[in-house]
Amino acid sequence: MSGFRELEIFQLAFDLAVRVHLLSLELPSFEKYETGNQVRRSSKSIYAQIAEGYGRKAYKQDFVKYVTYAQASGDETISHIMIIVKLYPDQPSWQQLLEEYQTLGKRINKYIQYVEKEWKT
């Protein structure tokens, strides 16, 4: 593997963050700067943490730590999307994103398990 951009979890997190960003701009104006800002920041943190961790991949525990941070940012993103889904049920795209972030969280968790078990230090 030549870089973090080839990691499936990075690609998925990046694509979801782009969708979150664009969709958050459709929220009511006051919400763009409240929950919209928070969900944009947490969603972008996921792929950024994966990239930073990959840069430290020579140190297995550092890599695991940053991918774990990415998973935590995913949980934060899910919590922000949950409130958006509750407040704006007429926007079904958010429900779809919620399901996709839950899937991403599972994939990140499996990747952490793989690194912990299979990578040699």
C-alpha positions as a Markdown table, in Angstrom:
| # | Residue | x | y | z |
|---|---|---|---|---|
| 1 | Met | 0.0 | 0.0 | 0.0 |
| 2 | Ser | 1.5 | 3.3 | -1.0 |
| 3 | Gly | -0.5 | 5.7 | 1.1 |
| 4 | Phe | -3.5 | 6.4 | 3.3 |
| 5 | Arg | -5.6 | 7.4 | 0.4 |
| 6 | Glu | -5.8 | 3.7 | -0.6 |
| 7 | Leu | -7.3 | 2.7 | 2.7 |
| 8 | Glu | -11.0 | 1.8 | 2.3 |
| 9 | Ile | -11.9 | 3.4 | 5.6 |
| 10 | Phe | -10.2 | 6.7 | 4.6 |
| 11 | Gln | -12.0 | 6.8 | 1.3 |
| 12 | Leu | -15.4 | 6.1 | 2.9 |
| 13 | Ala | -14.8 | 8.7 | 5.6 |
| 14 | Phe | -13.7 | 11.3 | 3.1 |
| 15 | Asp | -16.7 | 10.7 | 0.8 |
| 16 | Leu | -19.1 | 10.8 | 3.8 |
| 17 | Ala | -17.5 | 14.0 | 5.1 |
| 18 | Val | -18.1 | 15.7 | 1.7 |
| 19 | Arg | -21.7 | 14.6 | 1.7 |
| 20 | Val | -22.1 | 15.9 | 5.3 |
| 21 | His | -20.6 | 19.2 | 4.4 |
| 22 | Leu | -22.9 | 19.8 | 1.4 |
| 23 | Leu | -26.0 | 18.5 | 3.2 |
| 24 | Ser | -25.3 | 20.6 | 6.3 |
| 25 | Leu | -25.4 | 23.8 | 4.2 |
| 26 | Glu | -29.1 | 23.0 | 3.5 |
| 27 | Leu | -30.0 | 23.2 | 7.2 |
| 28 | Pro | -31.9 | 26.2 | 8.4 |
| 29 | Ser | -29.5 | 29.2 | 8.6 |
| 30 | Phe | -29.2 | 29.3 | 12.4 |
| 31 | Glu | -28.5 | 25.5 | 12.4 |
| 32 | Lys | -25.7 | 25.8 | 9.9 |
| 33 | Tyr | -23.6 | 27.6 | 12.6 |
| 34 | Glu | -24.7 | 25.4 | 15.5 |
| 35 | Thr | -25.1 | 21.7 | 14.9 |
| 36 | Gly | -24.1 | 22.0 | 11.2 |
| 37 | Asn | -20.7 | 23.3 | 12.2 |
| 38 | Gln | -20.2 | 20.6 | 14.8 |
| 39 | Val | -21.1 | 17.8 | 12.4 |
| 40 | Arg | -18.9 | 19.2 | 9.7 |
| 41 | Arg | -15.9 | 19.4 | 12.0 |
| 42 | Ser | -16.4 | 15.9 | 13.5 |
| 43 | Ser | -16.9 | 14.2 | 10.1 |
| 44 | Lys | -13.7 | 15.8 | 8.7 |
| 45 | Ser | -11.8 | 14.7 | 11.8 |
| 46 | Ile | -12.4 | 11.1 | 11.0 |
| 47 | Tyr | -10.5 | 11.0 | 7.7 |
| 48 | Ala | -7.9 | 13.4 | 9.0 |
| 49 | Gln | -7.1 | 11.1 | 12.0 |
| 50 | Ile | -6.8 | 8.1 | 9.7 |
| 51 | Ala | -4.3 | 10.0 | 7.5 |
| 52 | Glu | -2.3 | 11.3 | 10.5 |
| 53 | Gly | -2.2 | 7.8 | 12.0 |
| 54 | Tyr | -1.1 | 6.3 | 8.7 |
| 55 | Gly | 1.8 | 8.7 | 8.7 |
| 56 | Arg | 2.9 | 7.2 | 12.0 |
| 57 | Lys | 2.3 | 3.6 | 10.9 |
| 58 | Ala | 5.9 | 2.7 | 11.7 |
| 59 | Tyr | 4.8 | 2.8 | 15.3 |
| 60 | Lys | 1.9 | 0.4 | 15.6 |
| 61 | Gln | 0.5 | 1.8 | 18.9 |
| 62 | Asp | 0.5 | 5.4 | 17.5 |
| 63 | Phe | -1.3 | 4.2 | 14.4 |
| 64 | Val | -3.9 | 2.3 | 16.5 |
| 65 | Lys | -4.3 | 5.4 | 18.8 |
| 66 | Tyr | -5.1 | 7.7 | 15.8 |
| 67 | Val | -7.5 | 5.3 | 14.2 |
| 68 | Thr | -9.2 | 5.0 | 17.6 |
| 69 | Tyr | -9.5 | 8.8 | 17.6 |
| 70 | Ala | -11.1 | 8.5 | 14.2 |
| 71 | Gln | -13.6 | 6.0 | 15.6 |
| 72 | Ala | -14.4 | 8.4 | 18.4 |
| 73 | Ser | -14.9 | 11.2 | 16.0 |
| 74 | Gly | -17.2 | 8.9 | 14.1 |
| 75 | Asp | -19.3 | 8.4 | 17.2 |
| 76 | Glu | -19.4 | 12.1 | 17.7 |
| 77 | Thr | -20.6 | 12.5 | 14.2 |
| 78 | Ile | -23.3 | 9.9 | 14.7 |
| 79 | Ser | -24.5 | 11.8 | 17.8 |
| 80 | His | -24.8 | 15.1 | 15.8 |
| 81 | Ile | -26.6 | 13.4 | 13.0 |
| 82 | Met | -29.0 | 11.8 | 15.5 |
| 83 | Ile | -30.1 | 15.2 | 16.7 |
| 84 | Ile | -30.5 | 16.4 | 13.1 |
| 85 | Val | -32.6 | 13.4 | 12.2 |
| 86 | Lys | -34.8 | 14.0 | 15.3 |
| 87 | Leu | -35.2 | 17.8 | 14.6 |
| 88 | Tyr | -35.6 | 17.6 | 10.8 |
| 89 | Pro | -37.3 | 14.3 | 10.0 |
| 90 | Asp | -38.3 | 15.7 | 6.6 |
| 91 | Gln | -34.7 | 15.4 | 5.4 |
| 92 | Pro | -34.3 | 11.7 | 4.8 |
| 93 | Ser | -30.7 | 12.1 | 3.5 |
| 94 | Trp | -29.5 | 12.5 | 7.1 |
| 95 | Gln | -31.0 | 9.1 | 8.1 |
| 96 | Gln | -29.1 | 7.5 | 5.3 |
| 97 | Leu | -25.9 | 9.2 | 6.5 |
| 98 | Leu | -26.5 | 7.9 | 10.0 |
| 99 | Glu | -26.7 | 4.4 | 8.7 |
| 100 | Glu | -23.6 | 4.8 | 6.6 |
| 101 | Tyr | -21.6 | 6.3 | 9.6 |
| 102 | Gln | -22.7 | 3.3 | 11.7 |
| 103 | Thr | -21.3 | 1.0 | 9.0 |
| 104 | Leu | -18.1 | 3.1 | 8.9 |
| 105 | Gly | -17.7 | 2.7 | 12.6 |
| 106 | Lys | -17.9 | -1.1 | 12.3 |
| 107 | Arg | -15.3 | -1.1 | 9.5 |
| 108 | Ile | -12.9 | 1.1 | 11.6 |
| 109 | Asn | -13.3 | -1.2 | 14.5 |
| 110 | Lys | -12.5 | -4.2 | 12.4 |
| 111 | Tyr | -9.5 | -2.4 | 11.0 |
| 112 | Ile | -8.2 | -1.6 | 14.5 |
| 113 | Gln | -8.6 | -5.3 | 15.4 |
| 114 | Tyr | -6.7 | -6.3 | 12.3 |
| 115 | Val | -3.8 | -3.9 | 13.0 |
| 116 | Glu | -3.6 | -5.0 | 16.6 |
| 117 | Lys | -3.6 | -8.7 | 15.7 |
| 118 | Glu | -1.7 | -8.9 | 12.4 |
| 119 | Trp | 0.8 | -6.0 | 12.3 |
| 120 | Lys | 4.3 | -6.8 | 13.4 |
| 121 | Thr | 6.1 | -4.2 | 15.4 |
